[in-house]
Amino acid sequence: MQVLANVLVGAVAALHGWILVLEMFLWERRPGRGLHGFDPELARATAPLAANQGLYNGFLAAGLVWGLIAADPVGFQAQVFFLSCVVVAGLYGAATANRRILFAQALPGAIALAAVLAAR
């Protein structure tokens, strides 16, 4: 069960790393604009906001990687903390921005969190 939990935590970290790239570096290009269907002008206007969001997603990814490499109990605690942050951010994003965030962010985070807790 521990291997599965680690794979899921790694997958959530990779997802948030990808979100960082999309929001910080690709926001004004096709992959970033495609997230929300923005035209080039709106993407340009919102790029600083997206970059800020991307940075926060990078912090989530970094915390999850830290949780994977740190020895217990710190590794376990970091995984639980950062996965909880992912779930809360996903729920908030789904409620305030786009319902798809529930499935793209909150659900993977919740599944990984359940696996981490079950493996304990």
N, C-alpha and C positions, 0 to 999 in steps of 0.2 A: 504493500500500500504506500510505503514511503517513496518508492520510485515513481509511482503514478502521481503522487502529490507534487514531487519535485518537477516532473514533466509539465504538469498543469501550471505551477507557479512560473516556470520558465516560459511557457506559452503566453501567459498573461504579461510577463515582463517584455517579451518580444512584441506583443501587440501594442503595448504602450510605447515601446521604442519606435515602432512604425508610425504610431500616431504623432510622436514628436517630429519625425521626418516630414510627414504630411503637413502638419500645422506650421512648422518653422521654416521649411525649405521648399515645399511644393505647393503651398497654399494658392499661389497665383498661377500655377500650371494646372493642366488638366486633372491630375489625380486629386489635388487639393480642392479645386473648384467643384469637382464631381461629388464631394462629400455632401455639399449642401445645395448644389445646383446654382452656384453664384456665377454671374457674368464677370468678365475681367475687371470691370470698374468696381463692382462691389467687393470682389476678392482683393483688389488693391487697397480699397478703403478699410477693409477689416483685417488686413495682414498683420498689423501690430498686435491686435487682440488675439489672433490665432497663434502668433508666435509665443505670446505669453501663456496661452493654454498648452501649447506644445511643450514649453519648458516644464510646466507642472507635470505633464504626462511623463516627461523624462525623469523627473524626481521619483515618480511612482515606480518606473522601471528600475531605476538605480536602487531603490529601497528593496525591491523584490529580489534583485540580484544579490544584494548584500545579505538578505535573508537566506538565500541559497548557499552562500559561501561561508557565512559566519557559523561558528560552533554553537551548539545549543547550550544554554537556553536562549541566547540572543537571536540565533537564526530563526528559531520557531517564533519568538516574540515579534521579530521584524516581519516575518511572513504574515502573521495574523494581523498586525497593525496595518501594513501596506495593502493587503488584500481587503481589509475592512474599509480603508480609504477608497480603494477602487470601487467597491460596491456602493458606498455612499455617494461618490462622485457620479457614478453611473445612474443611480436613482434620481439624483438631483438633475442631471443632464436630461434624463428622460422626461422628468416632470416639467422642466423649464425650456428646453431647447428642441429636442427631437426624440420621439418615442423609440426610434431605432437604437438609441444609446443604451436602452434597457437590455437589448439582446447582444449588442456589440461590446459592451463594457461591463455592465452590472452582472449579467448572467455568467460570463466566463469567470469573473472575479469570485462570485458566490460559489460556483462549482469548485474552483481551486481552494477556496477557504474551507469548504466542507471536507475536501480531501485532506488538507493539512491537519484539520482537527481530528478527522477519523484516523489518520496515521499516527497520531500522538498516542 
